């Protein structure tokens, strides 16, 4: 876990400029149809803004998103602890663009790596998890420009992948 946190900080610092964002959020993940495989926790995110063109509202926000998830529902049987590391390009179009507020929906592919301990059924033991999930991520971002910084709110982001993988996220980021 210390290695993941260090990686996020190094990436954030190495890309630090006026348009690099660092923040935290809440994640809720569903790994299968079984309720035993639902987990929630906090997340960290680094995002870098890239203008695709000076004369357009299209932007790209490549990001690294790390979730630290756990489940209390199955603590009686077997624990679930999971780290989810996601990368995605996040191409968005600003539907509202003013000097103080920008609102932009996005939809893009994502790739996630799952690492951790997945709970078993009550009769079985927990099993280690180390696999990849891919799919489509969509959401909306709201940037609020303040006098000295910019706050980015992502009120909803949803990842839908194969094998019944679902992850919902809410994030709050600040420009570095």
C-alpha positions as CSV (number, residue, x, y, z in Angstrom):
1,X,0.0,0.0,0.0
2,X,2.9,2.4,0.7
3,X,4.2,1.7,-2.8
4,X,0.9,2.6,-4.4
5,X,0.7,5.8,-2.4
6,X,4.3,6.7,-3.3
7,X,3.5,6.0,-7.0
8,X,0.6,8.4,-6.9
9,X,2.6,11.1,-5.3
10,X,5.5,10.7,-7.7
11,X,3.2,10.9,-10.7
12,X,1.4,13.9,-9.3
13,X,4.7,15.7,-8.6
14,X,6.4,14.8,-11.8
15,X,3.5,16.1,-13.9
16,X,2.9,19.1,-11.6
17,X,1.8,22.1,-13.6
18,X,-1.2,24.5,-13.6
19,X,-3.5,21.7,-14.9
20,X,-2.6,18.7,-12.7
21,X,-5.2,17.6,-10.2
22,X,-4.9,15.4,-7.1
23,X,-7.8,14.3,-4.9
24,X,-9.7,11.7,-2.9
25,X,-13.1,10.1,-3.2
26,X,-15.4,7.2,-2.3
27,X,-15.7,4.0,-4.4
28,X,-18.2,1.2,-4.3
29,X,-17.4,-1.9,-6.3
30,X,-19.4,-5.0,-7.3
31,X,-17.2,-7.9,-8.4
32,X,-19.9,-10.5,-9.1
33,X,-23.6,-11.3,-8.7
34,X,-22.9,-12.5,-5.1
35,X,-23.4,-9.9,-2.3
36,X,-20.2,-11.3,-0.6
37,X,-18.2,-9.7,-3.4
38,X,-19.4,-6.1,-2.8
39,X,-16.8,-3.7,-1.3
40,X,-16.5,0.0,-0.6
41,X,-13.7,2.3,0.5
42,X,-11.8,5.4,-0.3
43,X,-9.8,6.3,-3.4
44,X,-7.0,8.5,-4.6
45,X,-6.8,10.1,-8.0
46,X,-4.2,12.0,-10.1
47,X,-5.5,13.6,-13.3
48,X,-3.7,15.7,-15.9
49,X,-5.6,18.1,-18.3
50,X,-4.6,18.2,-22.0
51,X,-6.3,20.6,-24.4
52,X,-7.0,18.7,-27.6
53,X,-7.3,21.9,-29.5
54,X,-7.2,25.6,-28.5
55,X,-10.4,26.4,-30.4
56,X,-12.6,23.6,-29.1
57,X,-14.2,22.4,-25.8
58,X,-12.8,18.9,-26.2
59,X,-10.3,17.9,-23.5
60,X,-8.4,14.9,-22.4
61,X,-7.8,14.0,-18.7
62,X,-5.6,10.9,-18.5
63,X,-5.8,9.6,-14.9
64,X,-4.6,7.1,-12.4
65,X,-7.2,6.1,-9.9
66,X,-6.4,3.8,-6.9
67,X,-9.2,2.4,-4.7
68,X,-8.7,0.8,-1.3
69,X,-11.8,-1.4,-0.7
70,X,-13.1,-3.5,2.1
71,X,-16.3,-5.3,3.1
72,X,-17.9,-5.6,6.5
73,X,-20.8,-7.7,5.2
74,X,-18.8,-10.9,5.2
75,X,-16.4,-10.3,8.1
76,X,-18.1,-13.2,10.0
77,X,-17.1,-15.6,7.3
78,X,-14.0,-14.4,5.4
79,X,-12.5,-10.9,4.9
80,X,-12.5,-9.0,1.6
81,X,-9.8,-6.5,1.0
82,X,-9.0,-5.2,-2.4
83,X,-6.9,-2.6,-4.2
84,X,-8.1,-1.5,-7.6
85,X,-5.7,0.4,-9.8
86,X,-7.4,2.0,-12.9
87,X,-6.1,4.0,-15.8
88,X,-8.3,5.8,-18.4
89,X,-7.9,8.5,-21.0
90,X,-11.1,10.5,-20.1
91,X,-12.0,12.5,-23.2
92,X,-14.7,15.0,-22.4
93,X,-16.7,17.8,-24.0
94,X,-17.5,21.0,-22.0
95,X,-21.2,21.5,-22.4
96,X,-21.0,24.5,-20.1
97,X,-17.9,26.6,-20.3
98,X,-17.5,29.9,-18.5
99,X,-14.6,31.6,-16.7
100,X,-15.8,30.2,-13.3
101,X,-17.5,26.9,-14.1
102,X,-17.0,24.1,-16.6
103,X,-19.3,21.1,-16.9
104,X,-18.3,18.1,-19.1
105,X,-19.6,14.6,-19.5
106,X,-17.2,11.9,-20.6
107,X,-17.2,8.3,-21.8
108,X,-14.1,6.2,-22.4
109,X,-12.4,2.8,-22.0
110,X,-10.7,1.9,-18.8
111,X,-8.3,-0.8,-17.6
112,X,-8.2,-1.9,-14.0
113,X,-5.9,-4.2,-12.1
114,X,-7.4,-5.9,-9.0
115,X,-5.2,-7.0,-6.2
116,X,-6.3,-8.4,-2.8
117,X,-8.2,-11.0,-1.0
118,X,-11.7,-12.0,-2.3
119,X,-14.1,-13.6,0.1
120,X,-15.4,-17.1,-0.5
121,X,-18.7,-18.6,0.2
122,X,-19.4,-19.4,3.9
123,X,-18.1,-22.9,3.4
124,X,-14.9,-21.9,1.6
125,X,-11.8,-19.8,2.4
126,X,-10.9,-16.5,0.9
127,X,-8.8,-16.6,-2.2
128,X,-6.2,-14.1,-3.5
129,X,-7.2,-11.9,-6.5
130,X,-4.9,-10.6,-9.1
131,X,-6.6,-10.0,-12.4
132,X,-7.4,-7.3,-14.9
133,X,-10.8,-5.8,-15.8
134,X,-11.6,-3.6,-18.7
135,X,-14.7,-1.9,-20.0
136,X,-16.4,1.5,-20.4
137,X,-16.2,4.4,-17.9
138,X,-18.6,7.3,-18.0
139,X,-19.3,10.2,-15.8
140,X,-19.4,14.0,-15.4
141,X,-16.9,16.5,-14.1
142,X,-17.5,19.9,-12.8
143,X,-14.6,22.4,-12.5
144,X,-15.1,25.5,-10.3
145,X,-12.4,28.1,-10.7
146,X,-11.6,30.0,-7.5
147,X,-9.2,32.9,-7.1
148,X,-6.1,30.8,-6.4
149,X,-7.0,27.3,-7.4
150,X,-9.5,25.1,-9.2
151,X,-11.7,22.5,-7.6
152,X,-12.8,19.5,-9.7
153,X,-15.9,17.6,-8.5
154,X,-16.8,14.3,-10.2
155,X,-20.2,13.7,-8.7
156,X,-20.6,10.4,-10.5
157,X,-18.3,8.1,-12.4
158,X,-19.3,4.5,-13.3
159,X,-17.1,1.7,-14.7
160,X,-18.9,-1.2,-16.3
161,X,-16.7,-4.2,-17.3
162,X,-16.9,-7.9,-18.1
163,X,-17.7,-10.7,-15.6
164,X,-20.2,-8.5,-13.8
165,X,-17.6,-5.9,-12.7
166,X,-19.1,-2.6,-11.7
167,X,-17.5,0.4,-9.8
168,X,-19.1,3.7,-8.9
169,X,-17.0,6.6,-7.7
170,X,-17.4,10.1,-6.3
171,X,-14.3,12.3,-6.2
172,X,-13.1,15.7,-5.1
173,X,-9.8,17.0,-6.7
174,X,-7.7,20.1,-6.3
175,X,-5.4,21.7,-8.9
176,X,-1.7,21.4,-7.8
